[in-house]
Amino acid sequence: MGANSIEPEAGSAMNLTIEQEATYERDNWWKWSVWIEGDKADLAKIKFVEYTLHPTFPTPIREVTDRRSKFRLDSAGWGEFKIGARLQMKDGRTRKLSRWLELKYPSPESARAGARAPAKEMKPLDKRPMVFVSCNISDVAFANALSQALLATNIDVATQAEGLPWEASMNLILDQVDSGVFVVSDTPSTWMKREIDACLQRKIPLIPVVLMSSKIKLEEWHLNSTRTIPIKPVSPENISDSAREVARRIHEDLKSNLKRVPRRRAK
């Protein structure tokens, strides 16, 4: 873990890498930074760097133009993930780097202390159904459009509580939701697998929204194919229309199933 990878580029001798530092704060929470390391001459050839973070970040795509800081990005979070970086060069070419962000506890005692996350209140359930939406990073645009369309059809969409570790935040969400909606176009990421497992452990119904061109076998990931909503490949200009149609079908699914299954209530 922690190793950089780079897409090969013919005729290039530039040696650029993503470096990092991370400081443990408390309760499974780290402050961390990444930047581009290399010779001054090579760094001077970079116009800007576009970092791609995990899709659970409010803004997973971050652009940094400050060459003096070596295009440093400062952030914080609770989990490790693969960071991608697209380097836009002044000559018009691009280079791609990636690195696994490592977050380490300072000592075993700190790790045990961090497992005790503070309680945090969330909005109580009202009469509207509530779901949470999960996706891989490649499906973020559609998942965001779907979330907006669900809200427009009187379905609340749960969001991660800021400042809490993943497990504590997920438990708060699962205490309230009626279903988990999983947008699937490729093999589920590590984070999506964890969310699927968390729903299964709580016996929360799953609604897979699956791209018809996807070759994924839903049964391998314990996704209930009887409630699957297949969708055709969506062009950027048709995302909103497709999301509204999927939201309508989710609304019908929930209306039908919630008549047979008692609602979950927040603790």
TIVODREN-706708 format. One record per residue (C-alpha): y, x, z. Coordinates in nm, 3 decimals, decimal comma. Example, Ala and Ser with C-alpha at 12.3 -4.5 7.8 and 13.67 -1.06 7.14 Angstrom:
<lumfis>
<lumfi><north>-0,450</north><east>1,230</east><up>0,780</up></lumfi>
<lumfi><north>-0,106</north><east>1,367</east><up>0,714</up></lumfi>
</lumfis>
This chain:
<lumfis>
<lumfi><north>0,000</north><east>0,000</east><up>0,000</up></lumfi>
<lumfi><north>0,359</north><east>0,103</east><up>-0,049</up></lumfi>
<lumfi><north>0,293</north><east>0,284</east><up>-0,376</up></lumfi>
<lumfi><north>0,537</north><east>0,237</east><up>-0,661</up></lumfi>
<lumfi><north>0,426</north><east>0,138</east><up>-1,008</up></lumfi>
<lumfi><north>0,624</north><east>0,166</east><up>-1,327</up></lumfi>
<lumfi><north>0,583</north><east>0,043</east><up>-1,681</up></lumfi>
<lumfi><north>0,541</north><east>0,345</east><up>-1,911</up></lumfi>
<lumfi><north>0,822</north><east>0,411</east><up>-2,156</up></lumfi>
<lumfi><north>0,773</north><east>0,637</east><up>-2,455</up></lumfi>
<lumfi><north>0,985</north><east>0,951</east><up>-2,463</up></lumfi>
<lumfi><north>1,121</north><east>0,904</east><up>-2,111</up></lumfi>
<lumfi><north>1,114</north><east>1,174</east><up>-1,843</up></lumfi>
<lumfi><north>1,310</north><east>0,972</east><up>-1,585</up></lumfi>
<lumfi><north>1,151</north><east>0,969</east><up>-1,241</up></lumfi>
<lumfi><north>1,277</north><east>0,657</east><up>-1,067</up></lumfi>
<lumfi><north>1,109</north><east>0,477</east><up>-0,776</up></lumfi>
<lumfi><north>1,175</north><east>0,192</east><up>-0,534</up></lumfi>
<lumfi><north>1,210</north><east>0,320</east><up>-0,178</up></lumfi>
<lumfi><north>1,232</north><east>0,114</east><up>0,139</up></lumfi>
<lumfi><north>1,303</north><east>0,107</east><up>0,511</up></lumfi>
<lumfi><north>1,223</north><east>-0,169</east><up>0,761</up></lumfi>
<lumfi><north>1,319</north><east>-0,228</east><up>1,124</up></lumfi>
<lumfi><north>1,128</north><east>-0,466</east><up>1,348</up></lumfi>
<lumfi><north>1,362</north><east>-0,707</east><up>1,529</up></lumfi>
<lumfi><north>1,151</north><east>-0,957</east><up>1,724</up></lumfi>
<lumfi><north>0,915</north><east>-1,254</east><up>1,685</up></lumfi>
<lumfi><north>0,750</north><east>-1,122</east><up>1,367</up></lumfi>
<lumfi><north>1,090</north><east>-1,066</east><up>1,204</up></lumfi>
<lumfi><north>1,207</north><east>-0,750</east><up>1,024</up></lumfi>
<lumfi><north>1,530</north><east>-0,633</east><up>0,867</up></lumfi>
<lumfi><north>1,454</north><east>-0,436</east><up>0,554</up></lumfi>
<lumfi><north>1,619</north><east>-0,261</east><up>0,262</up></lumfi>
<lumfi><north>1,509</north><east>-0,134</east><up>-0,077</up></lumfi>
<lumfi><north>1,686</north><east>0,091</east><up>-0,324</up></lumfi>
<lumfi><north>1,625</north><east>0,299</east><up>-0,636</up></lumfi>
<lumfi><north>1,558</north><east>0,666</east><up>-0,575</up></lumfi>
<lumfi><north>1,601</north><east>0,934</east><up>-0,842</up></lumfi>
<lumfi><north>1,820</north><east>1,211</east><up>-0,978</up></lumfi>
<lumfi><north>2,192</north><east>1,142</east><up>-0,989</up></lumfi>
<lumfi><north>2,190</north><east>1,183</east><up>-1,365</up></lumfi>
<lumfi><north>1,917</north><east>0,921</east><up>-1,402</up></lumfi>
<lumfi><north>2,082</north><east>0,678</east><up>-1,159</up></lumfi>
<lumfi><north>2,406</north><east>0,711</east><up>-1,355</up></lumfi>
<lumfi><north>2,228</north><east>0,568</east><up>-1,659</up></lumfi>
<lumfi><north>2,154</north><east>0,238</east><up>-1,478</up></lumfi>
<lumfi><north>2,393</north><east>-0,054</east><up>-1,535</up></lumfi>
<lumfi><north>2,240</north><east>-0,288</east><up>-1,273</up></lumfi>
<lumfi><north>1,910</north><east>-0,366</east><up>-1,099</up></lumfi>
<lumfi><north>1,755</north><east>-0,712</east><up>-1,082</up></lumfi>
<lumfi><north>1,514</north><east>-0,746</east><up>-0,790</up></lumfi>
<lumfi><north>1,248</north><east>-1,018</east><up>-0,778</up></lumfi>
<lumfi><north>1,147</north><east>-1,123</east><up>-0,426</up></lumfi>
<lumfi><north>0,883</north><east>-1,364</east><up>-0,298</up></lumfi>
<lumfi><north>0,952</north><east>-1,724</east><up>-0,417</up></lumfi>
<lumfi><north>0,995</north><east>-1,847</east><up>-0,059</up></lumfi>
<lumfi><north>1,334</north><east>-1,671</east><up>-0,045</up></lumfi>
<lumfi><north>1,626</north><east>-1,909</east><up>-0,107</up></lumfi>
<lumfi><north>1,741</north><east>-1,681</east><up>-0,391</up></lumfi>
<lumfi><north>1,437</north><east>-1,484</east><up>-0,509</up></lumfi>
<lumfi><north>1,622</north><east>-1,314</east><up>-0,797</up></lumfi>
<lumfi><north>1,893</north><east>-1,071</east><up>-0,674</up></lumfi>
<lumfi><north>2,119</north><east>-0,858</east><up>-0,895</up></lumfi>
<lumfi><north>2,273</north><east>-0,539</east><up>-0,752</up></lumfi>
<lumfi><north>2,539</north><east>-0,337</east><up>-0,937</up></lumfi>
<lumfi><north>2,649</north><east>-0,088</east><up>-0,668</up></lumfi>
<lumfi><north>2,542</north><east>0,254</east><up>-0,799</up></lumfi>
<lumfi><north>2,693</north><east>0,436</east><up>-0,498</up></lumfi>
<lumfi><north>2,433</north><east>0,275</east><up>-0,269</up></lumfi>
<lumfi><north>2,156</north><east>0,351</east><up>-0,519</up></lumfi>
<lumfi><north>2,144</north><east>-0,023</east><up>-0,593</up></lumfi>
<lumfi><north>2,047</north><east>-0,098</east><up>-0,234</up></lumfi>
<lumfi><north>1,938</north><east>-0,450</east><up>-0,140</up></lumfi>
<lumfi><north>1,944</north><east>-0,554</east><up>0,228</up></lumfi>
<lumfi><north>1,748</north><east>-0,855</east><up>0,349</up></lumfi>
<lumfi><north>1,517</north><east>-0,979</east><up>0,625</up></lumfi>
<lumfi><north>1,191</north><east>-1,167</east><up>0,660</up></lumfi>
<lumfi><north>0,851</north><east>-1,201</east><up>0,820</up></lumfi>
<lumfi><north>0,592</north><east>-1,106</east><up>0,556</up></lumfi>
<lumfi><north>0,491</north><east>-0,830</east><up>0,318</up></lumfi>
<lumfi><north>0,499</north><east>-0,891</east><up>-0,057</up></lumfi>
<lumfi><north>0,535</north><east>-0,716</east><up>-0,391</up></lumfi>
<lumfi><north>0,896</north><east>-0,651</east><up>-0,495</up></lumfi>
<lumfi><north>0,974</north><east>-0,620</east><up>-0,863</up></lumfi>
<lumfi><north>1,279</north><east>-0,444</east><up>-1,006</up></lumfi>
<lumfi><north>1,415</north><east>-0,465</east><up>-1,359</up></lumfi>
<lumfi><north>1,649</north><east>-0,175</east><up>-1,434</up></lumfi>
<lumfi><north>1,903</north><east>-0,256</east><up>-1,702</up></lumfi>
<lumfi><north>2,009</north><east>0,074</east><up>-1,857</up></lumfi>
<lumfi><north>2,350</north><east>0,139</east><up>-2,010</up></lumfi>
<lumfi><north>2,190</north><east>0,212</east><up>-2,348</up></lumfi>
<lumfi><north>2,043</north><east>-0,139</east><up>-2,361</up></lumfi>
<lumfi><north>1,688</north><east>-0,048</east><up>-2,265</up></lumfi>
<lumfi><north>1,513</north><east>-0,182</east><up>-1,956</up></lumfi>
<lumfi><north>1,263</north><east>-0,032</east><up>-1,715</up></lumfi>
<lumfi><north>1,041</north><east>-0,215</east><up>-1,467</up></lumfi>
<lumfi><north>0,935</north><east>-0,092</east><up>-1,125</up></lumfi>
<lumfi><north>0,742</north><east>-0,253</east><up>-0,843</up></lumfi>
<lumfi><north>0,659</north><east>-0,174</east><up>-0,483</up></lumfi>
<lumfi><north>0,470</north><east>-0,337</east><up>-0,199</up></lumfi>
<lumfi><north>0,710</north><east>-0,400</east><up>0,088</up></lumfi>
<lumfi><north>0,553</north><east>-0,269</east><up>0,410</up></lumfi>
<lumfi><north>0,648</north><east>-0,417</east><up>0,747</up></lumfi>
<lumfi><north>0,504</north><east>-0,235</east><up>1,048</up></lumfi>
<lumfi><north>0,513</north><east>-0,312</east><up>1,419</up></lumfi>
<lumfi><north>0,655</north><east>-0,033</east><up>1,637</up></lumfi>
<lumfi><north>0,362</north><east>-0,066</east><up>1,881</up></lumfi>
<lumfi><north>0,066</north><east>-0,294</east><up>1,966</up></lumfi>
<lumfi><north>0,269</north><east>-0,439</east><up>2,254</up></lumfi>
<lumfi><north>0,540</north><east>-0,547</east><up>2,014</up></lumfi>
<lumfi><north>0,285</north><east>-0,712</east><up>1,789</up></lumfi>
<lumfi><north>0,148</north><east>-0,917</east><up>2,077</up></lumfi>
<lumfi><north>0,498</north><east>-1,015</east><up>2,187</up></lumfi>
<lumfi><north>0,592</north><east>-1,110</east><up>1,833</up></lumfi>
<lumfi><north>0,307</north><east>-1,361</east><up>1,812</up></lumfi>
<lumfi><north>0,493</north><east>-1,584</east><up>2,057</up></lumfi>
<lumfi><north>0,747</north><east>-1,750</east><up>1,828</up></lumfi>
<lumfi><north>1,033</north><east>-1,952</east><up>1,977</up></lumfi>
<lumfi><north>1,031</north><east>-2,328</east><up>1,935</up></lumfi>
<lumfi><north>1,276</north><east>-2,474</east><up>1,686</up></lumfi>
<lumfi><north>1,353</north><east>-2,839</east><up>1,627</up></lumfi>
<lumfi><north>1,323</north><east>-2,997</east><up>1,285</up></lumfi>
<lumfi><north>1,443</north><east>-3,334</east><up>1,162</up></lumfi>
<lumfi><north>1,209</north><east>-3,611</east><up>1,285</up></lumfi>
<lumfi><north>1,014</north><east>-3,820</east><up>1,036</up></lumfi>
<lumfi><north>1,180</north><east>-4,135</east><up>0,911</up></lumfi>
<lumfi><north>1,028</north><east>-4,412</east><up>0,702</up></lumfi>
<lumfi><north>1,028</north><east>-4,208</east><up>0,383</up></lumfi>
<lumfi><north>0,718</north><east>-4,011</east><up>0,280</up></lumfi>
<lumfi><north>0,749</north><east>-3,634</east><up>0,316</up></lumfi>
<lumfi><north>0,582</north><east>-3,355</east><up>0,120</up></lumfi>
<lumfi><north>0,622</north><east>-2,983</east><up>0,083</up></lumfi>
<lumfi><north>0,614</north><east>-2,809</east><up>-0,255</up></lumfi>
<lumfi><north>0,440</north><east>-2,476</east><up>-0,311</up></lumfi>
<lumfi><north>0,428</north><east>-2,260</east><up>-0,624</up></lumfi>
<lumfi><north>0,386</north><east>-1,911</east><up>-0,765</up></lumfi>
<lumfi><north>0,702</north><east>-1,721</east><up>-0,852</up></lumfi>
<lumfi><north>0,653</north><east>-1,797</east><up>-1,223</up></lumfi>
<lumfi><north>0,685</north><east>-2,170</east><up>-1,150</up></lumfi>
<lumfi><north>0,994</north><east>-2,161</east><up>-0,925</up></lumfi>
<lumfi><north>1,223</north><east>-2,330</east><up>-1,181</up></lumfi>
<lumfi><north>0,989</north><east>-2,626</east><up>-1,225</up></lumfi>
<lumfi><north>0,918</north><east>-2,651</east><up>-0,850</up></lumfi>
<lumfi><north>1,292</north><east>-2,663</east><up>-0,775</up></lumfi>
<lumfi><north>1,344</north><east>-2,936</east><up>-1,037</up></lumfi>
<lumfi><north>1,047</north><east>-3,128</east><up>-0,895</up></lumfi>
<lumfi><north>1,188</north><east>-3,108</east><up>-0,543</up></lumfi>
<lumfi><north>1,516</north><east>-3,259</east><up>-0,663</up></lumfi>
<lumfi><north>1,331</north><east>-3,532</east><up>-0,854</up></lumfi>
<lumfi><north>1,120</north><east>-3,617</east><up>-0,546</up></lumfi>
<lumfi><north>1,433</north><east>-3,657</east><up>-0,335</up></lumfi>
<lumfi><north>1,573</north><east>-3,891</east><up>-0,599</up></lumfi>
<lumfi><north>1,260</north><east>-4,110</east><up>-0,564</up></lumfi>
<lumfi><north>1,301</north><east>-4,138</east><up>-0,185</up></lumfi>
<lumfi><north>1,046</north><east>-3,871</east><up>-0,099</up></lumfi>
<lumfi><north>1,164</north><east>-3,607</east><up>0,149</up></lumfi>
<lumfi><north>1,082</north><east>-3,244</east><up>0,077</up></lumfi>
<lumfi><north>1,019</north><east>-3,018</east><up>0,376</up></lumfi>
<lumfi><north>1,164</north><east>-2,667</east><up>0,369</up></lumfi>
<lumfi><north>1,084</north><east>-2,350</east><up>0,562</up></lumfi>
<lumfi><north>1,277</north><east>-2,316</east><up>0,888</up></lumfi>
<lumfi><north>1,502</north><east>-2,008</east><up>0,871</up></lumfi>
<lumfi><north>1,451</north><east>-1,737</east><up>1,128</up></lumfi>
<lumfi><north>1,090</north><east>-1,822</east><up>1,213</up></lumfi>
<lumfi><north>0,767</north><east>-1,638</east><up>1,126</up></lumfi>
<lumfi><north>0,559</north><east>-1,797</east><up>0,852</up></lumfi>
<lumfi><north>0,294</north><east>-1,945</east><up>1,081</up></lumfi>
<lumfi><north>0,542</north><east>-2,107</east><up>1,319</up></lumfi>
<lumfi><north>0,753</north><east>-2,245</east><up>1,033</up></lumfi>
<lumfi><north>0,446</north><east>-2,374</east><up>0,849</up></lumfi>
<lumfi><north>0,315</north><east>-2,548</east><up>1,161</up></lumfi>
<lumfi><north>0,647</north><east>-2,732</east><up>1,200</up></lumfi>
<lumfi><north>0,629</north><east>-2,844</east><up>0,838</up></lumfi>
<lumfi><north>0,266</north><east>-2,956</east><up>0,858</up></lumfi>
<lumfi><north>0,340</north><east>-3,162</east><up>1,170</up></lumfi>
<lumfi><north>0,559</north><east>-3,384</east><up>0,950</up></lumfi>
<lumfi><north>0,434</north><east>-3,396</east><up>0,592</up></lumfi>
<lumfi><north>0,206</north><east>-3,653</east><up>0,430</up></lumfi>
<lumfi><north>0,090</north><east>-3,425</east><up>0,147</up></lumfi>
<lumfi><north>0,120</north><east>-3,077</east><up>0,005</up></lumfi>
<lumfi><north>0,220</north><east>-3,052</east><up>-0,361</up></lumfi>
<lumfi><north>0,096</north><east>-2,735</east><up>-0,534</up></lumfi>
<lumfi><north>0,238</north><east>-2,642</east><up>-0,875</up></lumfi>
<lumfi><north>-0,035</north><east>-2,436</east><up>-1,043</up></lumfi>
<lumfi><north>-0,018</north><east>-2,255</east><up>-1,376</up></lumfi>
<lumfi><north>-0,210</north><east>-1,941</east><up>-1,277</up></lumfi>
<lumfi><north>-0,431</north><east>-1,808</east><up>-0,998</up></lumfi>
<lumfi><north>-0,266</north><east>-1,897</east><up>-0,665</up></lumfi>
<lumfi><north>-0,077</north><east>-1,614</east><up>-0,497</up></lumfi>
<lumfi><north>-0,171</north><east>-1,486</east><up>-0,152</up></lumfi>
<lumfi><north>0,101</north><east>-1,703</east><up>0,004</up></lumfi>
<lumfi><north>-0,011</north><east>-2,015</east><up>-0,183</up></lumfi>
<lumfi><north>-0,371</north><east>-1,954</east><up>-0,071</up></lumfi>
<lumfi><north>-0,252</north><east>-1,937</east><up>0,289</up></lumfi>
<lumfi><north>-0,064</north><east>-2,265</east><up>0,246</up></lumfi>
<lumfi><north>-0,369</north><east>-2,432</east><up>0,090</up></lumfi>
<lumfi><north>-0,587</north><east>-2,313</east><up>0,378</up></lumfi>
<lumfi><north>-0,331</north><east>-2,433</east><up>0,633</up></lumfi>
<lumfi><north>-0,332</north><east>-2,781</east><up>0,477</up></lumfi>
<lumfi><north>-0,711</north><east>-2,794</east><up>0,467</up></lumfi>
<lumfi><north>-0,733</north><east>-2,695</east><up>0,833</up></lumfi>
<lumfi><north>-0,495</north><east>-2,980</east><up>0,920</up></lumfi>
<lumfi><north>-0,674</north><east>-3,219</east><up>0,679</up></lumfi>
<lumfi><north>-0,349</north><east>-3,279</east><up>0,493</up></lumfi>
<lumfi><north>-0,403</north><east>-3,425</east><up>0,141</up></lumfi>
<lumfi><north>-0,327</north><east>-3,195</east><up>-0,152</up></lumfi>
<lumfi><north>-0,174</north><east>-3,296</east><up>-0,484</up></lumfi>
<lumfi><north>-0,221</north><east>-3,026</east><up>-0,750</up></lumfi>
<lumfi><north>0,029</north><east>-3,031</east><up>-1,037</up></lumfi>
<lumfi><north>-0,154</north><east>-2,830</east><up>-1,302</up></lumfi>
<lumfi><north>-0,033</north><east>-2,694</east><up>-1,634</up></lumfi>
<lumfi><north>-0,284</north><east>-2,822</east><up>-1,893</up></lumfi>
<lumfi><north>-0,312</north><east>-2,476</east><up>-2,052</up></lumfi>
<lumfi><north>-0,416</north><east>-2,325</east><up>-1,716</up></lumfi>
<lumfi><north>-0,776</north><east>-2,203</east><up>-1,697</up></lumfi>
<lumfi><north>-0,786</north><east>-2,207</east><up>-1,318</up></lumfi>
<lumfi><north>-1,086</north><east>-2,381</east><up>-1,160</up></lumfi>
<lumfi><north>-0,940</north><east>-2,605</east><up>-0,892</up></lumfi>
<lumfi><north>-1,263</north><east>-2,630</east><up>-0,698</up></lumfi>
<lumfi><north>-1,256</north><east>-2,255</east><up>-0,635</up></lumfi>
<lumfi><north>-0,935</north><east>-2,304</east><up>-0,436</up></lumfi>
<lumfi><north>-1,045</north><east>-2,629</east><up>-0,268</up></lumfi>
<lumfi><north>-0,784</north><east>-2,831</east><up>-0,456</up></lumfi>
<lumfi><north>-0,883</north><east>-3,197</east><up>-0,484</up></lumfi>
<lumfi><north>-0,912</north><east>-3,263</east><up>-0,858</up></lumfi>
<lumfi><north>-0,924</north><east>-3,643</east><up>-0,808</up></lumfi>
<lumfi><north>-0,548</north><east>-3,636</east><up>-0,729</up></lumfi>
<lumfi><north>-0,457</north><east>-3,376</east><up>-0,991</up></lumfi>
<lumfi><north>-0,148</north><east>-3,439</east><up>-1,204</up></lumfi>
<lumfi><north>-0,183</north><east>-3,250</east><up>-1,535</up></lumfi>
<lumfi><north>0,132</north><east>-3,157</east><up>-1,726</up></lumfi>
<lumfi><north>0,191</north><east>-3,008</east><up>-2,068</up></lumfi>
<lumfi><north>0,368</north><east>-2,672</east><up>-2,103</up></lumfi>
<lumfi><north>0,735</north><east>-2,733</east><up>-2,034</up></lumfi>
<lumfi><north>1,028</north><east>-2,579</east><up>-2,223</up></lumfi>
<lumfi><north>1,342</north><east>-2,499</east><up>-2,021</up></lumfi>
<lumfi><north>1,539</north><east>-2,785</east><up>-2,176</up></lumfi>
<lumfi><north>1,267</north><east>-3,037</east><up>-2,080</up></lumfi>
<lumfi><north>1,206</north><east>-2,926</east><up>-1,720</up></lumfi>
<lumfi><north>1,413</north><east>-3,206</east><up>-1,564</up></lumfi>
<lumfi><north>1,243</north><east>-3,483</east><up>-1,767</up></lumfi>
<lumfi><north>0,897</north><east>-3,348</east><up>-1,689</up></lumfi>
<lumfi><north>0,982</north><east>-3,309</east><up>-1,320</up></lumfi>
<lumfi><north>1,101</north><east>-3,671</east><up>-1,300</up></lumfi>
<lumfi><north>0,775</north><east>-3,794</east><up>-1,455</up></lumfi>
<lumfi><north>0,566</north><east>-3,588</east><up>-1,212</up></lumfi>
<lumfi><north>0,779</north><east>-3,713</east><up>-0,920</up></lumfi>
<lumfi><north>0,714</north><east>-4,072</east><up>-1,031</up></lumfi>
<lumfi><north>0,339</north><east>-4,009</east><up>-1,034</up></lumfi>
<lumfi><north>0,350</north><east>-3,843</east><up>-0,692</up></lumfi>
<lumfi><north>0,543</north><east>-4,146</east><up>-0,563</up></lumfi>
<lumfi><north>0,270</north><east>-4,378</east><up>-0,692</up></lumfi>
<lumfi><north>0,000</north><east>-4,155</east><up>-0,544</up></lumfi>
<lumfi><north>0,163</north><east>-4,154</east><up>-0,201</up></lumfi>
<lumfi><north>0,232</north><east>-4,529</east><up>-0,208</up></lumfi>
<lumfi><north>-0,135</north><east>-4,592</east><up>-0,280</up></lumfi>
<lumfi><north>-0,286</north><east>-4,342</east><up>-0,039</up></lumfi>
<lumfi><north>-0,052</north><east>-4,400</east><up>0,255</up></lumfi>
<lumfi><north>-0,169</north><east>-4,762</east><up>0,265</up></lumfi>
<lumfi><north>-0,521</north><east>-4,635</east><up>0,345</up></lumfi>
<lumfi><north>-0,440</north><east>-4,332</east><up>0,559</up></lumfi>
<lumfi><north>-0,228</north><east>-4,351</east><up>0,879</up></lumfi>
<lumfi><north>0,097</north><east>-4,155</east><up>0,859</up></lumfi>
<lumfi><north>0,121</north><east>-3,821</east><up>1,030</up></lumfi>
<lumfi><north>0,378</north><east>-3,802</east><up>1,305</up></lumfi>
<lumfi><north>0,581</north><east>-3,510</east><up>1,426</up></lumfi>
<lumfi><north>0,472</north><east>-3,377</east><up>1,764</up></lumfi>
</lumfis>
